Amino acid sequence: LTEVLNTEEYPLTVMDRPIESETTKIVENSFRACLLAFLDEWSLFAERNGVDLIKVIKAIKVRPTHSNIIFPGPGIGGYCLPKDGGLGHWAYKHILGFNDDIFKMTTMAIDINDTRALHVATLTRDAMRNMGRQVAGTRILLCGASYRQDVADTRYSGSEIVVRKLTEMGAEMRVHDPYVEHWYELEKQDTYPTQGHSLARFFRNQDDLVNIRVQHDLAAALKDTQAIILAVPHAPYLKLDPDKIVQWAGAPLAVVDCFGILDDKKIRRYFELGCEV
């Protein structure tokens, strides 16, 4: 293992039984999923009361005991966090043979995280209304298809739910991501991940999403759009200039920041340019 893993910096812990090894992985990922679900309700509190939750989290993380607190963004993704808690719940009943229900927080966290991205569509709708516009027929650019920053992995990305819900609401969606070449969850939704298992089955008006292609030219993708959603904090998005964004769009637009990418200075500048943030 030392040939493929940095065991000096990340030493391995040898467990006594396979069930302990698997439980270690599941508990770790379930803990992180529960933490993200916990922050979901506080992000709603902060949103409705004008509290900058990013600043709150940074202040809390000063304490070493709370340095692992993380912001949920538009849901969670990847291959581990969305399903590991459910795997533990399933194994408890179907492999280990227990009939009682001891899992409360773990399963609730999965439900919260799975639906968090729907709130992004609501925020986008509200921002458009504040500008006297409707979502239906609106060109909206989603920035970030991957499930986390600076990777090209779209598995269980919260961005997929955002695109699907806004499409159901009648928006004309565009997608930009500097790392993703193909978004197969959309392009091959009839067969990917397997036939009949696409998230498209939970939404209406999804047929045209097979024609979406991830764009890499941000200026071209923004042309004539009425809204931009910053869904993933990719490094290139952290440096975006509000003046350039409005210039490329051709007019003031709604800006939805899902990850606290914008600082106070940039938010003020967007408002000065006539945008809704």
Secondary structure, 3 states (H helix, E strand, C coil): CCCCCCCCCCCCCCCCCHHHHHHHHHHHHHHHHHHHHHHHHHHHHHHHHCCCHHHHHHHHCCCHHHCCCCCCCCCCCCCCHHHHHHHHHHHHHHCCCCCCCCCCHHHHHHHHHHHCHHHHHHHHHHHHHHCCCCCCCCEEEEECCCCCCCCCCCCCCHHHHHHHHHHHCCCEEEEECCCCCCCHHHHCCCCCCCCCCCHHHHCCCCHHHHHCCCECCHHHHHCCCCEEEECCCCHHHHCCCHHHHHHHHCCCCEEEECCCCCCHHHHHHHHHCCCEC
